Amino acid sequence: MCAGHLIAQAIAPPADWLTDGGDPQRTAWQRNEHTLSVSNVKNFKLLWKYTTDNKPREMHSLFPPLIVGRVNTAAGPKQVAIVAGVSDNIYAIDVATGRLLWQRHFDTTYFPPPGQNGGTLCPGGITATPVIGPGTAPGSYVVYAASWDGRLHQMDVATGNESAPSELFMPPNGKPYALNLWKGVVYTTSAQGCGGNPNLVYAFDLATRKTATFDPGNGGMWGRTGPSISRDGSVFTGTGDGSYNPELRSYGTAVIAVKQDPLTKILKLSDYYGPPNAEYLLKRDLDLQVTGPVFEWKGREFLVQSSKECRLWLLDTSALGGEDHSTAEYRSPLICNEDQNYQAAGVYGAMATYEDPRSTRWVLVPFWGPTHSKFTAPITHGEVFNGAIVAFTLEDRNGQLQLTPAWISRDMNHADPPVVANGVVFGFASGEDNVLINAPPPFGAQAMTTGTPGRVSRSSHAVLYALNGQTGEELWSSGDQITSWNHFSGISVANGRVYIATFDGAVYCFGLPQ
């Protein structure tokens, strides 16, 4: 058995992580991990750290590394990490050595008016994690990246050379989120109305070289890892900061499904879900700004969605919300955010889902702030003050689906989107300060610095954790090895290594000793 397992490891092709969230469904599940495990991850160490020359803009700096397991280069096959920097930079790093292979800086065609400053929420520059697709020859790959001027660039992973002329994808100076690629179409969503641009779903058809858009009528779409895509090509995104009124074609504070028409290539609304308390969510600014993963279970396909309100909705992708568009397959109690705080608590970013060898379906939810006083799980790992990851299992009880709490992790200083590989859950505390608006100081106290400068000064450092997927037990931690923090970034995993990038322009690679 052991020999057979070693042979299988030796001949298994290297794994990839070609898009934010690992796959178009945004499951954050590395299905092809053959190196690390629950038993050996305790031996993790820092393999290398590479510091880029990327300059941060507001709170943004580097985005989650993308990994191509085997790229044919002039120097032979290499495993390559592609990292985007907010200041219109793309870096390619040789994973074996931690050395730079090439870098690309986009010469923007957009120049902001003098004195214009978008503030914390509108940093300018690259704001969307790129996506990687296959090239025209075996072992070749293409990076698709959207620069500050709204142009879509296509670059050869091996060399960084443009594999096609850049094309206008969207207006300049907006705020798109992570790109997704499905059957020759690149998708993204935008939010916050940056640069005065509308918040839209965008689709660039690589065959026709044309862009299509869909306007939800209200609200922005800022799920951390961009839209998720189902098996029939439906594109799902949550919306926030807008009213929900389907009769007026207004789909703010909702979950929408958009699909490309195969003939006309335009984007059409195919379905939607509006929470029963949508009006309340809007008034309290509790946006549905989370990327919800799509997965199959017992022949059906589901989407799990959440929001700053801090509860889950389980939705059937074939009929979001049923006949009234407001009835979920399952609606969880509140997990956190007891005070319904709109800026420092709730579910942010993206969730993860995977299936274990016993065919149990798991859903992993990162959240900020303490757990709700009435929310419990069978296994806990200490009191939660700043955030944690909570794990659920999907169950069918007498014909009724439900997400059952299984464990709550240790406290994390703002828990951000986890990833899963071979039974190990990798989560991280971002270490960022997330208070956008400060309350008036007590009488006689010194006022705190507000905005980006204040948040930067109060941020600490990120910590990467490896947890047992069955119990949430901490197996390993990076401790103080990561010296900076990150904002709206993430982690990735492939071939026994885990990657994280930080505000100071550094990329860290952790793994088993070589």
ABEGO torsion letter per residue (X at the ends): XAAAAAAAAAABBBBBBABBGGBAAGAGBBAABAABBAAAAAABBBABBBBBABBBBEABBBBBBBBBABBBBAAEBBBBBBBBBAAGBBBBBBAAAGBBABBBBBBBABBBBBGBBAEAABAEEBABBBBBBBBABBGBBBBBBBBAAGBBBBBBAAAGBBABBBBBABBBGBBBBBBBBBGGBBBBBBBGGBGGBBBBBBBBBAAAGBBBBBBAGBEBBABAAEBBBBAAGBBBBBBBGBBBBAAAGBABGBBBBBBBBAAAGBBBBABBBBBAAAAAAAAAGBBBABBBBBBBBGGBBBBBBBBAAGBBBBBBAABBGEAAGABBABBBBBABGAAGBAAABEBBGBBBBBBBAAGBBBBBBBBBEBBBAABBBABBBEBBAAEBBBBBBBBBBGGBBBBBBABBBBBBBGBBBBBBBGGBBBBBBAGBBABABBBBBBBGBBBBBBEAAAAAAABBBBBBBBBBAAAGBBABBAEAABABBBBGBBBBBBGGBBBBBBAAGBBBBBBBBX
